[in-house]
Amino acid sequence: PGSRVDRGATLCPSPGPPTVPPRVAAGGASAGFGSTAPMSAGTSDGLATGMSVVTGAGLVGRTTQVSSHTSRVLLLSDPQFSVGGSLIGQAALGFASGNGSKPMTVSLASTKSVVRKGAVLLTTGSDTYAPGIPIGMVTSVTPDTNALSRTATIATFVDVSSLDLVGVITTSKVRP
């Protein structure tokens, strides 16, 4: 049995859209940037704001500021970060949100699906995020007080505190 990163990469192969491979210069609060990180690619490399940033293990975040040769990625740990997600093999959809140094959470819209510890969360696809990017694995599930949803805690596949080479997916279009 491998680590959660190994399992995520094996269960959810990297998406196929075209990517640009910038380096992350520094990242996270320890570098004084909060929950963002600078990257060594920009508009001259085909990047724009709102593109998915990934590693081989999964989702890192999305581009938020892009100049001609550099850009900045909003990391999935940021409290302002949100992404639509679905659990593999289950009819459970929801929105995952960053929580700073705490684990990511996903608010699941259905109470009917049985959500188990170890279930893998993938991006659903949108104007920003390509579909099928691994986000993380469920570590716990809590019913919400409204009885219409549940909240799951997610261990992300990517450790945003130790990024180096990433990929920026230059298209988010869902392929037919």
C-alpha positions in Angstrom: 0.0 0.0 0.0 1.4 3.4 -1.0 0.9 6.8 0.4 -2.3 8.9 -0.2 -0.4 10.7 -3.0 0.6 7.4 -4.7 -3.0 6.1 -4.4 -4.4 9.3 -5.8 -2.1 9.3 -8.8 -2.8 5.6 -9.4 -6.6 5.9 -9.1 -6.8 9.2 -11.0 -4.3 9.6 -13.9 -3.3 13.1 -14.8 -5.7 14.9 -17.1 -4.9 15.1 -20.8 -5.4 18.8 -21.6 -2.3 20.8 -22.8 -0.2 22.2 -20.0 2.6 24.7 -19.4 5.3 23.6 -16.9 6.3 26.7 -14.8 8.4 26.5 -11.6 7.0 27.8 -8.3 9.5 30.2 -6.9 8.2 30.1 -3.3 4.9 29.6 -1.7 2.6 29.8 1.2 2.6 31.9 4.3 6.2 31.0 5.2 7.3 32.9 2.1 5.2 36.0 3.0 2.6 35.4 0.3 -0.3 34.1 2.3 -2.0 31.3 0.3 -0.5 32.2 -3.1 2.7 31.4 -4.8 4.6 33.0 -7.7 5.3 31.0 -10.9 7.8 31.4 -13.7 5.4 31.5 -16.6 2.9 34.1 -17.9 0.9 35.4 -20.8 3.9 34.9 -23.2 3.6 31.2 -22.3 -0.1 31.1 -23.0 -1.3 31.5 -19.4 -4.3 33.6 -18.3 -6.1 34.1 -15.1 -8.4 31.3 -13.9 -6.4 28.3 -15.2 -6.0 25.1 -13.2 -2.6 24.5 -11.7 -1.6 20.9 -11.0 1.1 18.4 -10.2 1.3 14.7 -11.0 -0.5 14.1 -7.7 -3.4 16.5 -8.3 -4.8 20.0 -7.9 -2.6 22.8 -6.6 -5.0 25.8 -7.3 -5.8 28.4 -10.0 -4.0 31.3 -11.6 -5.1 34.7 -10.2 -2.5 37.2 -11.5 -0.7 36.9 -14.8 1.9 39.2 -16.3 4.0 38.6 -19.4 6.6 36.3 -17.8 5.2 35.5 -14.3 2.0 34.6 -12.6 0.5 33.8 -9.2 -1.4 30.8 -8.1 -4.1 30.8 -5.4 -3.4 27.6 -3.5 -6.2 25.2 -2.6 -5.4 25.8 1.1 -6.6 29.4 0.9 -9.9 30.1 2.7 -11.1 32.0 -0.4 -10.5 28.9 -2.6 -13.5 26.9 -3.7 -13.9 24.1 -6.4 -16.7 21.8 -7.4 -16.0 18.2 -6.7 -17.4 14.7 -7.1 -16.5 11.5 -5.4 -15.4 8.6 -7.6 -18.1 6.0 -8.0 -20.7 7.9 -6.0 -23.5 10.3 -6.7 -22.0 12.8 -4.2 -21.3 16.3 -5.5 -20.2 19.4 -3.5 -17.9 22.3 -3.2 -14.5 21.9 -1.6 -13.0 24.9 0.3 -9.6 25.7 1.6 -9.2 26.2 5.3 -5.7 27.6 5.7 -3.5 25.3 7.7 -6.5 23.0 8.5 -7.6 20.2 6.3 -9.8 21.1 3.3 -13.5 20.5 3.6 -16.2 19.6 1.1 -19.9 20.4 1.6 -21.8 17.5 -0.1 -25.2 18.3 -1.5 -26.8 14.9 -1.0 -27.4 12.9 2.2 -28.4 9.8 0.2 -25.0 8.6 -1.0 -22.9 6.6 1.4 -19.6 8.5 1.7 -16.8 6.4 3.1 -13.4 7.3 4.5 -10.9 6.9 1.7 -13.2 8.0 -1.1 -11.4 10.1 -3.7 -12.6 13.6 -4.7 -12.1 14.9 -8.2 -12.9 18.2 -9.9 -16.2 18.3 -11.7 -15.1 20.6 -14.4 -16.0 24.3 -15.0 -14.7 27.4 -16.8 -11.7 27.3 -14.5 -11.1 23.7 -13.6 -10.6 20.8 -16.0 -12.7 17.8 -15.1 -11.2 14.8 -13.3 -8.3 16.4 -11.5 -7.6 14.6 -8.2 -8.2 16.9 -5.2 -7.9 14.5 -2.2 -9.2 11.7 -0.1 -12.1 11.8 2.5 -10.8 11.4 6.1 -14.1 11.9 7.9 -17.8 12.8 7.3 -20.1 14.9 9.5 -23.8 15.4 9.0 -24.8 19.1 8.9 -27.4 20.5 11.2 -29.8 21.3 8.3 -30.0 17.5 7.4 -29.8 18.5 3.7 -26.0 18.1 3.3 -22.9 16.7 4.9 -19.4 18.0 5.3 -16.4 15.8 4.6 -12.8 16.5 5.6 -10.4 16.0 2.8 -6.6 15.2 2.9 -5.3 16.8 -0.2 -3.0 14.9 -2.5 -0.7 17.9 -3.0 1.4 19.4 -0.2 1.3 23.1 -1.2 4.1 23.9 1.3 6.6 22.0 -0.9 5.9 22.9 -4.5 8.5 23.1 -7.3 7.5 22.1 -10.8 3.8 22.4 -11.6 1.6 22.3 -14.7 -0.9 24.9 -15.8 -3.7 23.4 -17.8 -4.3 25.8 -20.6 -7.8 24.7 -21.4 -10.7 23.6 -19.1 -13.1 22.6 -21.8 -14.8 19.3 -21.3 -14.0 16.9 -24.1 -16.9 15.1 -25.8 
